[in-house]
Amino acid sequence: MSSLNLVMKNQPIFKTLSISNVLTIFMTNNVLNLAPYYQRPNRWNQKLMNKFIETIMTGRCANTFYLYKYQPHDKEIFSGFKYECIDGHHRLTVIQHYCESIPVKMPNNKKPILIVWEQKIGSATINVFYKESIHTKEWIARNPSKSYRYLSDLERNHFDDFILSVAEIIEPLEYKNRISIFKSFQDGVQMKNSDLYKSYIHIPLINYMKETNLNDTVIRLIQEFCIRNASESYFVHWYIRLYLISKYSNASTTYFSITDAEISNFIEDDHPYLESSEKDLLNLSTNIEKFYEILSKINKKFGPIPFFALFAFIVSRDFVANEAFIKNMREWIKSQTPENMKSWVNNRDENTKQVRIDYFNECIENFNDFIDNINDIQTSTRKQFSKEERMDVWLKTNNNDVGSCYVCKDIIDMYNFEACHTISKKNGGNDELDNLVAGCIKCNRRMGTENLETYKNRIYPEK
């Protein structure tokens, strides 16, 4: 006989508590972690929230709330929490906000929702609030044609005394087991995209996002500085794309062009692309922080392709975003067509995809021009190589779309490299093919007027 693989060896302890008791015991003094990391953000709309209040006010049944009691070994206990809400997040949120007459904050900068009981009397609807507050007064001022009132003492007592069923799980459960219980309560609603993948914390890269709250940073980046609202459904995918560009900064086009569907497959398969060292993760944090700082200075919204192009540009070189660069960026954003700013690479049409990849590379070239002009690097003696000449340089040392820098051996691709002079122009070198090799942008800029082999032996003697 095979043994059972039980998530819980013991059933929860079921309690019946009034709403007022639930609020007092669990919803004060930071006792309940109402939105653990695996929970979905608020998805209920105004209609669903109002309907749940109607359920209470008309004396119907509410589903059981499932809470996990933290054990001494659970790290969440150090945040002061005693319980974790596994199921009932939306319902408890609605109860708490209705009682306090305050709006529910919604994700993605959506308008906050002030909950009412929509009492039907004949053909009329009366919007009934729990109590008066500054928010109810504002609602009344904005909606002068709508009927409203506040709960009577009798109605408020009914609401406060309404009985809820609470199930306490008191045996120790690993985080992954709490997630599995949460998923079992989703009533057949498929979890997908970031709702699903943010819980894949067995992958160190995704666990690092959770532990360092980089998920919040990435969501803020998208909400504040990108015209495409991907913060709710695809922030994990964008986080991973930022990671790949950060790790393989000299091959950014190759990794930028990976679609969200491909990233989903990488997560499902625990693909080697998602392997990360401590150094990789620290670099990612640093680069995202720098990116946020520069975007805050520019203070404009980007299309998704320029958004990632600027990140790729930032991580591939050392530079200071001075006032001249910020000004150039603001002017450049104004010059972009709505079609380009709205376009995205997630298209299975290879021709369309290539057009967008070309736009990504064009963005980076524009950003390079800003730096060249600011630093007065672009002089009359510096040759601008044609596409054909660049391809000849690339094929001299690389046979595929992705290769390596001749100097540092970091990964580069055919879209993001520079023609490095073996003998520098200052030392008599020319622009002929036999004096050129494909290298990364950082190495070419750091070499300055030093001959390539001299620089290579000094900085990378082992390579």
C-alpha positions in Angstrom: 0.0 0.0 0.0 1.4 3.4 -1.0 1.6 6.1 1.7 -0.3 9.3 1.4 1.6 12.5 0.6 -0.4 14.9 2.8 0.1 18.7 2.8 -1.6 18.9 6.1 -1.6 16.0 8.6 -4.3 17.6 10.7 -7.5 19.5 9.8 -7.7 23.2 10.7 -9.5 24.4 13.8 -12.8 25.9 12.8 -14.2 28.9 14.7 -17.3 31.0 14.4 -16.6 34.6 15.1 -18.6 37.8 14.6 -17.2 40.5 12.2 -16.4 42.7 15.1 -14.4 39.9 16.7 -12.6 39.1 13.5 -11.6 42.8 13.1 -10.5 43.1 16.7 -8.5 39.8 16.8 -7.0 39.7 13.4 -7.2 43.1 11.7 -5.5 45.3 14.3 -2.0 45.8 15.5 -0.5 44.2 12.4 -1.6 40.7 13.5 -2.7 39.3 10.1 -0.5 39.3 7.0 -3.5 39.9 4.8 -1.6 39.9 1.5 1.3 37.4 1.6 3.5 37.4 -1.5 1.7 34.6 -3.3 -1.7 36.4 -3.0 -3.1 38.1 -6.1 -3.5 41.9 -5.9 -7.0 43.3 -5.5 -9.0 42.0 -8.5 -12.5 42.6 -7.3 -14.3 45.5 -9.0 -16.9 47.8 -7.4 -19.7 45.5 -8.3 -18.1 42.4 -6.6 -17.2 44.4 -3.5 -20.7 45.9 -3.1 -22.2 42.4 -3.7 -20.3 41.0 -0.8 -21.6 43.7 1.5 -25.1 42.8 0.2 -24.5 39.2 1.1 -23.9 40.2 4.7 -26.7 42.7 5.0 -29.2 40.3 3.6 -28.2 37.5 5.9 -26.7 35.0 3.4 -23.7 32.8 3.9 -20.1 33.8 3.5 -17.3 31.3 2.6 -14.9 30.2 5.3 -11.7 32.2 5.8 -8.5 30.2 6.0 -5.7 31.5 8.2 -2.3 30.0 8.9 -0.8 30.6 12.3 2.9 31.4 12.0 5.3 29.1 13.8 8.6 30.1 15.5 10.6 29.1 12.5 8.6 31.2 10.0 10.6 34.3 9.2 7.4 36.3 8.7 6.9 36.2 12.5 9.8 38.7 12.8 7.7 41.3 11.0 5.2 41.2 13.9 2.6 39.1 12.1 1.0 36.2 13.9 -1.2 34.9 11.1 -1.2 34.7 7.3 -4.3 34.9 5.1 -4.3 31.9 2.8 -7.9 32.4 1.5 -10.3 35.3 2.1 -8.0 38.2 1.2 -10.6 40.0 -0.9 -13.5 39.4 1.5 -11.5 40.6 4.6 -10.3 43.6 2.6 -13.9 44.5 1.7 -15.1 44.1 5.3 -12.3 46.2 6.8 -12.6 49.0 4.3 -16.4 49.2 4.5 -16.3 49.4 8.3 -13.7 52.2 8.1 -15.4 54.0 5.2 -12.2 54.3 3.4 -11.4 53.4 -0.3 -9.7 50.2 -1.3 -6.4 51.0 -3.1 -6.3 49.3 -6.5 -3.3 48.0 -8.5 -1.9 49.7 -11.6 -2.9 53.2 -10.5 -6.5 52.4 -10.9 -9.1 54.6 -9.2 -9.6 53.6 -5.5 -13.0 52.0 -4.7 -15.3 53.3 -1.9 -17.5 50.4 -1.0 -21.3 50.8 -0.5 -24.3 48.6 0.2 -26.5 49.1 -2.8 -29.9 48.7 -1.1 -32.7 48.1 -3.6 -36.1 49.6 -2.7 -38.5 49.0 -5.6 -36.8 50.6 -8.7 -34.6 52.8 -6.6 -31.1 52.2 -5.4 -29.8 53.7 -2.1 -26.1 53.8 -1.5 -25.6 52.9 2.1 -22.3 53.6 3.9 -21.2 52.1 7.2 -20.4 55.5 8.8 -19.5 59.0 7.8 -16.0 59.9 6.9 -14.1 62.4 4.8 -14.3 59.9 1.9 -18.1 59.5 2.1 -18.4 63.3 2.1 -16.3 63.5 -1.0 -18.3 60.8 -2.7 -21.6 62.6 -1.9 -20.2 65.9 -3.3 -19.1 64.1 -6.5 -22.5 62.3 -6.9 -25.2 64.8 -6.1 -27.9 63.0 -8.0 -27.4 59.6 -6.2 -29.4 58.7 -3.1 -27.4 57.8 0.0 -27.6 57.2 3.7 -25.7 55.6 6.6 -26.4 52.4 8.4 -28.8 52.7 11.3 -27.8 51.5 14.7 -29.9 48.3 14.1 -28.2 47.7 10.7 -24.8 48.4 12.1 -25.3 45.9 14.9 -26.5 43.3 12.4 -23.3 43.9 10.3 -21.0 43.8 13.4 -22.6 40.6 14.7 -22.7 38.8 11.4 -21.1 35.4 12.0 -18.0 34.3 9.9 -16.4 30.9 9.7 -12.6 31.1 10.3 -10.3 28.1 9.9 -7.0 28.2 11.7 -4.2 26.1 10.4 -2.0 25.6 13.4 0.5 22.9 12.3 3.8 24.0 10.7 3.6 24.4 6.9 6.4 25.2 4.5 5.9 28.2 2.3 5.4 26.0 -0.8 2.6 24.1 1.0 0.8 27.3 1.9 1.0 28.2 -1.8 -0.5 24.9 -2.8 -3.4 25.4 -0.4 -4.0 28.9 -1.8 -4.1 27.5 -5.3 -6.6 24.9 -4.3 -9.0 27.6 -3.3 -9.1 29.4 -6.7 -12.4 27.8 -7.8 -11.1 26.7 -11.1 -9.8 30.2 -12.0 -6.5 29.5 -13.7 -3.5 31.3 -12.2 -1.2 32.6 -15.0 1.6 35.0 -15.8 2.9 36.9 -12.8 0.2 35.7 -10.5 1.6 32.2 -11.1 5.3 32.7 -11.6 6.0 35.0 -8.7 5.5 31.9 -6.5 8.3 29.9 -8.3 10.6 30.7 -5.5 12.5 27.5 -5.9 14.3 29.4 -8.7 16.9 31.6 -7.0 16.4 34.5 -9.4 12.6 34.7 -8.6 13.2 34.1 -4.9 15.7 37.0 -4.9 13.0 39.3 -6.4 10.7 38.3 -3.5 13.3 38.6 -0.7 14.6 42.0 -1.8 11.2 43.4 -2.9 12.5 44.0 -6.4 9.0 43.1 -7.6 7.7 46.3 -6.1 10.5 48.3 -7.7 9.9 46.7 -11.1 6.1 47.4 -10.8 6.9 51.1 -9.9 9.2 51.4 -12.9 6.5 50.1 -15.2 3.7 52.2 -13.7 5.6 55.4 -13.5 7.8 55.4 -16.6 6.2 53.1 -19.3 3.1 53.7 -21.3 2.4 50.0 -21.5 0.7 48.8 -18.4 2.4 45.4 -17.8 2.8 45.8 -14.1 -0.1 43.5 -13.0 0.3 40.5 -15.4 3.8 40.6 -16.6 6.1 42.2 -14.0 7.9 38.8 -13.5 8.6 38.5 -17.2 9.9 42.1 -17.3 12.0 41.5 -14.3 13.6 38.5 -16.0 14.1 40.4 -19.2 15.9 43.1 -17.2 18.0 40.4 -15.5 19.1 38.9 -18.9 20.0 42.3 -20.3 21.9 43.1 -17.1 23.8 39.8 -17.1 24.5 39.8 -20.9 24.8 43.5 -21.4 26.9 43.2 -24.5 24.3 41.0 -26.2 21.2 43.0 -25.1 19.4 42.8 -28.4 19.4 39.0 -28.3 17.9 38.9 -24.8 15.6 41.8 -25.2 13.9 40.1 -28.2 12.9 37.0 -26.1 9.1 37.1 -25.8 7.0 36.9 -22.7 5.8 33.5 -23.9 9.4 32.3 -24.2 10.2 33.6 -20.7 7.2 31.7 -19.4 8.7 28.5 -20.9 12.0 29.3 -19.3 10.4 29.6 -15.8 8.4 26.4 -16.3 11.5 24.5 -17.4 13.9 26.2 -14.9 16.0 27.1 -18.0 19.8 27.7 -17.6 19.2 31.3 -18.7 17.7 31.8 -15.3 20.8 30.6 -13.4 22.2 33.4 -11.3 25.3 34.0 -9.2 25.4 36.3 -6.2 27.4 38.8 -8.3 24.7 38.6 -11.1 22.0 39.4 -8.6 23.9 42.3 -6.9 24.6 43.8 -10.3 20.9 43.5 -11.2 19.9 45.4 -8.0 22.5 48.1 -8.7 21.5 48.4 -12.3 17.8 48.6 -11.6 18.5 51.2 -8.9 20.5 53.3 -11.4 17.8 52.9 -14.0 15.2 54.1 -11.6 17.3 57.1 -10.7 17.9 58.2 -14.3 14.2 57.6 -15.3 13.2 59.8 -12.3 15.4 62.6 -13.6 14.0 62.3 -17.1 10.5 62.1 -15.7 8.8 61.0 -18.9 6.9 57.9 -19.9 8.7 55.6 -22.4 7.3 53.1 -24.9 8.3 49.6 -23.9 11.0 49.3 -26.5 12.8 52.5 -25.6 12.3 51.6 -21.9 14.4 48.4 -22.3 16.8 50.1 -24.8 17.6 52.7 -22.2 18.2 50.0 -19.6 20.5 48.2 -22.0 22.3 51.4 -22.7 22.8 52.2 -19.1 24.2 48.8 -18.1 26.6 48.5 -21.0 28.8 51.5 -20.2 30.0 53.8 -17.5 28.5 57.3 -17.8 26.9 60.0 -15.7 23.4 61.1 -16.8 24.2 64.9 -16.6 21.7 67.7 -17.4 22.6 67.7 -21.1 21.8 64.0 -21.4 18.5 64.3 -19.5 17.5 67.3 -21.8 18.4 65.3 -24.9 16.3 62.3 -23.7 13.3 64.5 -23.0 13.5 66.0 -26.5 14.1 62.6 -28.1 10.9 61.2 -26.4 8.9 64.1 -27.9 10.2 63.2 -31.4 9.1 59.6 -31.3 6.0 58.6 -33.3 3.1 57.1 -31.3 3.4 53.9 -33.4 7.0 53.4 -32.2 6.2 54.3 -28.6 3.3 51.9 -28.5 5.0 49.0 -30.3 6.2 45.9 -28.5 8.3 42.9 -29.4 5.7 40.3 -28.3 4.6 39.5 -31.8 4.9 36.1 -33.4 5.1 37.7 -36.9 8.9 37.5 -37.5 8.8 40.4 -39.9 7.1 42.7 -37.4 9.4 41.4 -34.7 12.5 42.3 -36.7 11.2 45.8 -37.3 10.9 46.2 -33.5 14.3 44.8 -32.9 15.6 47.3 -35.4 13.9 50.1 -33.5 15.5 48.8 -30.2 19.0 49.1 -31.8 18.1 52.5 -33.3 17.2 53.7 -29.8 20.6 52.6 -28.4 22.4 54.3 -31.4 20.5 57.5 -30.6 21.5 57.3 -26.9 25.1 56.7 -27.9 25.0 59.8 -30.1 23.9 61.9 -27.1 26.9 60.8 -25.2 29.3 61.2 -28.1 28.0 64.7 -28.7 28.1 65.7 -25.1 31.7 64.4 -24.6 32.8 65.7 -28.0 34.0 62.2 -28.9 32.7 62.3 -32.4 35.5 64.2 -34.3 36.2 64.5 -38.0 39.0 61.8 -37.7 36.7 59.2 -36.2 35.1 57.0 -38.9 31.5 56.0 -38.9 31.5 52.4 -40.2 28.8 51.3 -42.6 26.6 48.2 -41.9 28.6 46.3 -44.5 31.9 47.2 -42.9 30.6 46.3 -39.4 29.4 43.0 -40.7 32.9 42.3 -42.1 34.4 43.1 -38.7 31.9 40.8 -37.0 32.5 37.8 -39.3 36.2 38.2 -38.9 36.0 36.7 -35.4 32.4 35.4 -35.0 30.4 33.0 -37.1 27.0 33.3 -35.4 24.6 36.1 -34.3 26.0 35.8 -30.8 29.8 35.8 -30.1 32.3 37.1 -27.7 34.3 40.3 -27.2 37.9 39.8 -28.5 39.2 41.5 -25.3 37.2 40.4 -22.2 35.4 37.4 -23.8 32.0 38.6 -22.5 29.1 37.6 -24.7 28.2 40.2 -27.4 25.9 40.0 -30.4 26.1 41.3 -33.9 23.8 44.2 -33.0 25.7 45.5 -30.0 29.5 45.7 -30.6 32.1 48.1 -31.7 34.9 47.9 -34.2 38.0 48.0 -32.0 41.3 49.2 -33.5 44.2 46.7 -32.9 46.6 49.6 -33.3 45.0 52.8 -32.0 44.6 55.8 -34.4 46.9 57.8 -32.2 49.7 55.2 -32.6 49.3 55.1 -36.4 46.5 52.5 -36.8 44.1 52.8 -39.7 40.4 51.8 -40.3 41.2 48.8 -42.5 39.7 45.4 -41.7 43.0 43.9 -40.8 43.3 46.5 -38.0 39.8 45.9 -36.6 38.2 43.3 -34.3 34.7 43.0 -32.7 34.7 44.0 -29.1 32.2 45.2 -26.5 31.4 48.8 -26.0 33.0 49.0 -22.5 36.4 47.6 -23.6 36.5 49.9 -26.7 35.7 53.0 -24.7 38.1 52.1 -21.8 41.0 51.4 -24.1 41.1 55.0 -25.1 44.3 55.5 -27.2 46.0 52.4 -25.9 46.8 49.6 -28.4 44.4 46.7 -28.1 46.8 43.9 -27.2 48.6 46.1 -24.6 45.2 46.9 -23.0 44.2 43.3 -23.1 47.4 42.0 -21.5 47.2 44.6 -18.8 43.5 44.2 -17.9 42.8 40.6 -18.8 46.2 38.8 -18.8 44.5 35.4 -18.3 42.2 35.8 -21.4 
